[in-house]
Amino acid sequence: MTSSNRKIAKITPVADNKTLSKAQKQFNALTKKIDAAKKSLREWQETISDYYHKVGGEYEELTQLYNSERIKLVQLFDGAYENKLFKKTDKAKIQYLITEITEELMVEQGMTELKDLYNKYSEIDFDTLQQQDNAIAGDFIKAMVEQTYGVEIEGELDLSSPEQMMNLLHEKLQDQKAREEEQQRQAEERRSKRKKSAKQLAQEAKKQQEEQSISQSIREVYRKLTSALHPDREQDPVERERKTGIMQRVNAAYGKKDLLSLLELQLEAEQIDQTHMNNIAEDRLKYINKILKEQLDELQLEIDQLVFPIKLQLNMPPYLLLSPKRLLQELELDIEEIRRAVSQIREELAAYQDLTILKASLKGYKIPKRPRGEDFDDLFFDESTPPFRF
C-alpha cells in the first residue's frame, strides 16, 4: 500500500448510458480538488524548506556583500557633497541618491545605523517617515486582506511579522466561522420552538440520524482498517514495518476525521471496491460532500498560511497566484541579478574615486519623477561612464 498504489476515491457510472447524479458529480469534483490541494500543500512544504535554505545561504551572503558596497557608495557621495566640483544641480542628485539608498537599506535590511546620514540630507526625519509609510502600507494590506478573505480587522495592522499577521487572519476566519455556526444554531433553535409539521420533524430526525450514521461510518472504517492492518498482529518483521507506516496514515486520517483518506485507504486495502463507492446512498452522499467541502476549505487555509508570509515579503498582493516552481525560479533570478549588481557597484566605486567621473555620471542621471518608494527603472546615463545601479 505505497503511495504509488494509492487509489483515489471516485464514483463511476455502472453502465455506459448511466449519468451520474448531481451529488455524485459533486463528490468526484471535491475528491479531485482535495487531491490537488493535498499535492499543492506537500509541494509548498517542500519548496518553502528549500527556499529558506537558499535565502539563508547564497542569497543572504550576496545581499550582505552588496549592502556593504552600497554603504561605501553613499559614504563616497557624502564625502563628495561639499566638494566645489559639484554645483547645485549635482548636489540635489547626490542628496536624492543618498536618501533613497539609505532609506532602502534601513527599511529592507534594518541598517538603522544609517539614520543620521539619512536625516542629514532628508527634509523629513526617518522615524516620522516610517510612521507615515507603515500607516499607509498597513491600511492597504488590511483592505486587501479584508477584501480577499471577507473578514473585518479592527485597529492598525502590524507589518513587522508576517507570521503574526497570518495567525491573526486565521483567528479572524475561525471567529467568523464560529459566528456563522452560532447564527445557524440560533436560527435552528428559533425554528425548533415553532410548531413543526410531521414532515419537518421527519426531515430533522432523518438528518440527525444521517449525521450519526456518518460519524459511525468513520469509526467503522477506522476499526476495520486497524483490525486488518495492525502491525502488532504481524509476525513478519518486514511486513510489520510496512503496516506500521500504513497505520500511521490511518491514525492521522482518523485524527483529522478525514473521511476521504480513510475511504482511499480502504480501497487500497481492498476492503471495499468500486461497486461499494458507486452505491453510496444519495442522502448519505450529500452529507459526505458537506464534510469534504469543509476539508477542502481547511486545506486551502493551510496552504494560505504557508504562502501568505512569503507574498508579504515579496510585496505581492494576496490575490495574485504564486506557484512553488515560480518562487524558486524568481529566487534564482534574484541571486543572479544581485551577483551582477555586486560586480557593477564595485566597478562604480573604483571609477568614482575620480570625482570628475562621478560628476560626468551625475550629468546623465535624472531624478525619477515618480512616487517615492518605487523602483528606479528610468535612469539615463552617458555610455562613456559607469551607470548607477544602487
C-alpha positions as CSV (number, residue, x, y, z in Angstrom):
1,M,0.0,0.0,0.0
2,T,2.6,2.5,-1.1
3,S,1.9,6.0,-2.5
4,S,2.3,4.6,-6.0
5,N,-0.5,2.1,-5.3
6,R,-2.8,4.8,-3.9
7,K,-6.3,4.8,-5.2
8,I,-8.4,8.0,-5.5
9,A,-12.0,7.6,-4.3
10,K,-14.4,8.4,-7.0
11,I,-17.8,7.3,-8.4
12,T,-18.1,5.9,-11.9
13,P,-21.1,5.1,-14.0
14,V,-22.1,1.4,-13.7
15,A,-23.0,1.4,-17.4
16,D,-22.1,3.5,-20.4
17,N,-25.5,5.0,-20.6
18,K,-25.9,5.9,-16.9
19,T,-25.5,9.6,-15.9
20,L,-24.1,10.4,-12.5
21,S,-26.4,12.3,-10.2
22,K,-25.6,15.9,-9.0
23,A,-24.3,14.6,-5.6
24,Q,-22.2,12.0,-7.3
25,K,-20.6,14.6,-9.7
26,Q,-20.0,16.9,-6.7
27,F,-18.3,14.1,-4.8
28,N,-16.0,13.4,-7.7
29,A,-15.2,17.1,-8.1
30,L,-14.5,17.5,-4.4
31,T,-12.3,14.5,-4.2
32,K,-10.3,15.7,-7.2
33,K,-9.9,19.2,-5.7
34,I,-8.9,17.7,-2.3
35,D,-6.3,15.5,-4.0
36,A,-4.9,18.5,-5.9
37,A,-4.9,20.6,-2.7
38,K,-3.0,17.9,-0.8
39,K,-0.4,17.7,-3.5
40,S,-0.1,21.5,-3.5
41,L,0.3,21.6,0.3
42,R,3.1,18.9,0.1
43,E,4.8,20.8,-2.7
44,W,4.7,24.1,-0.8
45,Q,6.0,22.5,2.4
46,E,9.0,21.0,0.5
47,T,9.6,24.2,-1.6
48,I,9.4,26.6,1.3
49,S,12.1,24.5,3.1
50,D,14.3,24.7,0.0
51,Y,13.5,28.4,-0.4
52,Y,14.5,29.5,3.1
53,H,17.6,27.3,2.9
54,K,18.8,29.1,-0.3
55,V,17.7,32.5,1.1
56,G,19.7,31.9,4.3
57,G,22.7,30.7,2.3
58,E,23.9,32.1,-1.0
59,Y,21.3,34.9,-1.3
60,E,22.0,36.2,2.2
61,E,25.7,36.2,1.6
62,L,25.4,38.1,-1.6
63,T,22.9,40.6,-0.1
64,Q,25.3,41.4,2.8
65,L,28.1,41.9,0.4
66,Y,26.0,44.1,-1.9
67,N,24.8,46.2,1.1
68,S,28.3,46.7,2.4
69,E,29.3,48.1,-1.1
70,R,26.2,50.4,-1.1
71,I,27.2,51.8,2.2
72,K,30.6,52.6,0.8
73,L,28.9,54.3,-2.1
74,V,26.7,56.6,0.0
75,Q,29.7,57.4,2.1
76,L,31.6,58.4,-1.0
77,F,28.6,60.6,-2.0
78,D,28.6,62.1,1.4
79,G,32.3,63.0,1.2
80,A,31.9,64.4,-2.3
81,Y,28.8,66.6,-1.5
82,E,30.8,69.6,-0.2
83,N,33.4,69.4,-3.0
84,K,33.5,72.6,-5.0
85,L,33.4,70.5,-8.2
86,F,29.7,69.8,-7.6
87,K,27.2,72.5,-8.3
88,K,23.6,72.9,-7.0
89,T,22.1,70.5,-9.6
90,D,24.7,67.9,-8.8
91,K,24.2,68.2,-5.1
92,A,20.4,67.8,-5.5
93,K,21.1,64.5,-7.3
94,I,23.6,63.4,-4.6
95,Q,21.1,64.3,-1.9
96,Y,18.4,62.3,-3.6
97,L,20.6,59.2,-4.1
98,I,21.8,59.2,-0.5
99,T,18.3,59.4,1.0
100,E,16.9,56.8,-1.4
101,I,19.8,54.3,-0.8
102,T,20.0,54.8,3.0
103,E,16.2,54.6,3.3
104,E,16.0,51.3,1.4
105,L,18.9,49.8,3.5
106,M,17.2,50.8,6.7
107,V,13.7,49.7,5.7
108,E,14.6,46.5,4.0
109,Q,17.8,45.5,5.8
110,G,17.3,47.1,9.2
111,M,20.5,49.1,9.0
112,T,19.4,51.9,11.3
113,E,23.0,53.0,11.8
114,L,22.5,55.0,8.6
115,K,19.7,57.1,10.2
116,D,21.9,60.1,10.9
117,L,23.2,60.1,7.4
118,Y,19.7,59.9,6.0
119,N,18.4,62.7,8.3
120,K,21.4,64.9,7.2
121,Y,20.0,65.0,3.7
122,S,16.3,64.4,4.1
123,E,13.7,67.1,4.6
124,I,11.8,64.8,7.0
125,D,13.4,62.6,9.7
126,F,13.4,58.8,9.2
127,D,11.3,57.9,12.2
128,T,8.4,60.3,11.1
129,L,8.6,58.9,7.6
130,Q,8.4,55.3,8.8
131,Q,5.3,56.1,10.8
132,Q,3.6,57.6,7.8
133,D,4.7,54.7,5.5
134,N,3.7,52.0,7.9
135,A,0.3,53.6,8.3
136,I,-0.3,53.7,4.6
137,A,1.1,50.2,4.0
138,G,-0.9,48.8,6.9
139,D,-4.2,50.3,5.6
140,F,-3.5,49.0,2.1
141,I,-2.7,45.4,3.2
142,K,-5.6,45.5,5.7
143,A,-8.0,46.4,3.0
144,M,-6.6,43.8,0.6
145,V,-6.9,41.1,3.3
146,E,-10.4,42.1,4.2
147,Q,-11.5,42.1,0.5
148,T,-9.7,38.8,-0.3
149,Y,-10.9,36.8,2.8
150,G,-14.1,38.6,3.7
151,V,-13.1,39.3,7.3
152,E,-13.0,42.6,9.2
153,I,-9.8,43.5,11.0
154,E,-10.1,46.1,13.7
155,G,-7.4,48.7,14.5
156,E,-4.0,49.0,12.9
157,L,-2.2,46.1,11.2
158,D,1.3,45.2,12.5
159,L,3.5,44.7,9.5
160,S,6.6,43.6,11.5
161,S,5.7,39.9,11.5
162,P,4.0,38.1,8.5
163,E,3.5,35.1,10.7
164,Q,1.6,37.1,13.3
165,M,-0.5,38.6,10.6
166,M,-1.4,35.2,9.2
167,N,-2.2,33.9,12.7
168,L,-4.5,37.0,13.1
169,L,-6.1,36.2,9.8
170,H,-6.6,32.5,10.9
171,E,-8.1,33.7,14.2
172,K,-10.5,36.0,12.4
173,L,-11.6,33.3,10.0
174,Q,-12.2,30.9,12.9
175,D,-14.2,33.6,14.7
176,Q,-16.2,34.2,11.6
177,K,-16.9,30.5,11.2
178,A,-17.9,30.3,14.9
179,R,-20.3,33.2,14.5
180,E,-21.9,31.7,11.4
181,E,-22.3,28.4,13.3
182,E,-23.8,30.2,16.2
183,Q,-26.1,32.1,14.0
184,Q,-27.1,28.9,12.4
185,R,-27.6,27.3,15.8
186,Q,-29.8,30.2,17.0
187,A,-31.8,30.1,13.8
188,E,-32.4,26.3,14.2
189,E,-33.3,26.9,17.8
190,R,-35.9,29.5,16.8
191,R,-37.2,27.2,14.2
192,S,-37.4,24.4,16.8
193,K,-39.6,26.5,19.0
194,R,-42.1,26.8,16.3
195,K,-44.7,24.2,15.9
196,K,-43.4,21.8,13.2
197,S,-45.2,19.7,10.8
198,A,-44.8,16.0,10.7
199,K,-42.8,16.3,7.5
200,Q,-40.3,18.8,9.2
201,L,-39.9,16.6,12.2
202,A,-39.3,13.6,9.9
203,Q,-36.7,15.5,7.9
204,E,-34.9,16.7,11.1
205,A,-34.9,13.2,12.5
206,K,-33.5,11.9,9.2
207,K,-30.8,14.5,9.1
208,Q,-29.8,13.7,12.7
209,Q,-29.8,10.0,12.0
210,E,-27.7,10.6,8.9
211,E,-25.1,12.7,10.8
212,Q,-24.8,10.0,13.4
213,S,-24.5,7.4,10.6
214,I,-21.6,9.3,9.0
215,S,-19.8,9.7,12.3
216,Q,-20.3,6.0,13.0
217,S,-19.1,5.2,9.5
218,I,-15.9,7.0,10.1
219,R,-15.4,4.9,13.3
220,E,-16.3,1.7,11.5
221,V,-13.9,2.4,8.6
222,Y,-11.1,3.1,11.2
223,R,-12.0,0.0,13.2
224,K,-11.9,-2.2,10.1
225,L,-8.6,-0.8,8.9
226,T,-6.9,-1.1,12.3
227,S,-8.2,-4.7,12.7
228,A,-6.8,-5.8,9.3
229,L,-3.6,-3.8,9.4
230,H,-2.5,-3.5,13.0
231,P,1.3,-4.2,13.0
232,D,1.2,-6.0,16.4
233,R,-0.6,-8.9,14.8
234,E,2.0,-9.3,12.1
235,Q,4.8,-11.9,12.6
236,D,6.9,-11.0,9.6
237,P,9.3,-8.1,10.6
238,V,9.3,-6.6,7.1
239,E,5.5,-6.7,6.8
240,R,5.2,-5.4,10.4
241,E,7.3,-2.4,9.4
242,R,5.2,-1.8,6.3
243,K,2.0,-2.0,8.3
244,T,3.4,0.4,10.9
245,G,3.8,3.0,8.2
246,I,0.3,2.4,6.9
247,M,-1.2,2.6,10.4
248,Q,0.4,6.0,10.8
249,R,-1.5,7.2,7.8
250,V,-4.7,5.6,9.2
251,N,-4.3,7.2,12.6
252,A,-3.5,10.6,11.0
253,A,-6.6,10.4,8.8
254,Y,-8.9,9.4,11.7
255,G,-7.4,12.1,13.9
256,K,-8.4,14.7,11.3
257,K,-11.8,13.0,10.7
258,D,-10.5,12.7,7.1
259,L,-13.2,10.5,5.7
260,L,-11.8,10.7,2.1
261,S,-8.4,9.4,3.1
262,L,-10.0,6.6,5.1
263,L,-12.1,5.6,2.1
264,E,-9.0,5.6,-0.1
265,L,-7.1,3.5,2.4
266,Q,-10.0,1.0,2.4
267,L,-9.8,0.9,-1.4
268,E,-6.1,0.3,-1.3
269,A,-6.5,-2.4,1.3
270,E,-9.3,-3.9,-0.9
271,Q,-11.8,-3.8,2.0
272,I,-14.2,-2.0,-0.4
273,D,-14.4,-1.9,-4.1
274,Q,-15.7,0.4,-6.8
275,T,-19.2,-1.1,-6.6
276,H,-19.3,0.0,-3.0
277,M,-18.4,3.5,-4.0
278,N,-20.9,3.6,-6.8
279,N,-23.8,2.5,-4.4
280,I,-23.4,5.1,-1.7
281,A,-26.9,6.3,-1.0
282,E,-27.8,9.8,-2.3
283,D,-28.9,11.3,1.0
284,R,-25.8,10.0,2.7
285,L,-23.6,11.2,-0.2
286,K,-24.9,14.8,0.3
287,Y,-23.7,14.9,3.8
288,I,-20.4,13.3,2.9
289,N,-20.0,16.1,0.3
290,K,-20.5,18.7,3.1
291,I,-17.7,17.1,5.1
292,L,-15.4,17.1,2.0
293,K,-16.2,20.8,1.3
294,E,-15.1,21.6,4.9
295,Q,-12.0,19.6,4.4
296,L,-11.1,21.4,1.2
297,D,-11.6,24.8,2.9
298,E,-9.2,23.7,5.7
299,L,-6.6,22.5,3.2
300,Q,-6.7,25.8,1.3
301,L,-6.4,27.8,4.6
302,E,-3.4,25.7,5.5
303,I,-1.8,26.5,2.1
304,D,-2.6,30.2,2.6
305,Q,-0.9,30.1,6.0
306,L,2.3,29.0,4.3
307,V,2.2,31.2,1.2
308,F,0.8,34.5,2.7
309,P,4.0,35.4,4.6
310,I,6.1,34.8,1.5
311,K,3.8,37.0,-0.6
312,L,4.1,39.7,2.0
313,Q,7.9,39.5,1.9
314,L,7.8,39.8,-1.9
315,N,5.3,42.7,-1.8
316,M,2.7,40.6,-3.6
317,P,-1.0,41.2,-3.1
318,P,-2.7,38.1,-1.6
319,Y,-4.9,37.5,-4.6
320,L,-2.0,37.1,-7.1
321,L,-1.2,33.5,-7.9
322,L,2.2,32.2,-6.9
323,S,3.4,28.6,-7.6
324,P,6.2,26.8,-5.8
325,K,8.1,26.5,-9.1
326,R,7.8,30.2,-9.9
327,L,9.0,31.1,-6.3
328,L,12.3,29.1,-6.8
329,Q,12.7,30.4,-10.3
330,E,12.4,34.0,-9.1
331,L,14.9,33.4,-6.3
332,E,17.4,32.0,-8.8
333,L,16.9,35.1,-11.0
334,D,17.4,37.3,-7.9
335,I,20.6,35.6,-7.0
336,E,22.0,36.1,-10.5
337,E,20.8,39.7,-10.5
338,I,22.4,40.5,-7.2
339,R,25.7,38.8,-8.2
340,R,25.8,41.1,-11.3
341,A,24.9,44.1,-9.1
342,V,27.8,43.4,-6.7
343,S,30.2,43.3,-9.7
344,Q,28.7,46.5,-11.1
345,I,28.8,48.6,-7.9
346,R,32.5,47.6,-7.3
347,E,33.3,49.0,-10.8
348,E,31.4,52.2,-9.9
349,L,33.2,52.6,-6.6
350,A,36.6,52.2,-8.3
351,A,35.7,54.6,-11.0
352,Y,34.1,57.3,-8.7
353,Q,37.4,57.7,-6.8
354,D,38.0,60.1,-9.6
355,L,35.3,62.8,-8.8
356,T,35.3,64.0,-12.4
357,I,33.9,60.6,-13.5
358,L,31.2,60.9,-10.7
359,K,30.3,64.4,-12.0
360,A,30.0,63.1,-15.5
361,S,27.7,60.3,-14.4
362,L,25.6,62.7,-12.4
363,K,25.2,64.9,-15.5
364,G,23.5,62.0,-17.3
365,Y,21.4,61.0,-14.3
366,K,17.8,62.2,-13.9
367,I,15.9,62.1,-10.6
368,P,12.8,60.0,-11.3
369,K,9.5,61.9,-11.3
370,R,7.5,59.2,-9.7
371,P,6.1,58.5,-6.3
372,R,8.7,57.8,-3.7
373,G,9.5,54.2,-2.9
374,E,9.0,52.7,-6.5
375,D,11.8,51.0,-8.3
376,F,14.2,53.3,-10.2
377,D,14.0,52.0,-13.7
378,D,14.1,55.2,-15.7
379,L,17.8,56.1,-15.2
380,F,19.6,57.7,-18.1
381,F,23.4,57.6,-18.4
382,D,26.2,58.6,-20.7
383,E,27.5,55.5,-22.3
384,S,31.1,56.6,-21.6
385,T,30.6,56.5,-17.8
386,P,29.6,53.7,-15.5
387,P,25.8,53.6,-14.7
388,F,24.3,53.9,-11.3
389,R,22.9,50.6,-10.2
390,F,22.2,51.3,-6.5
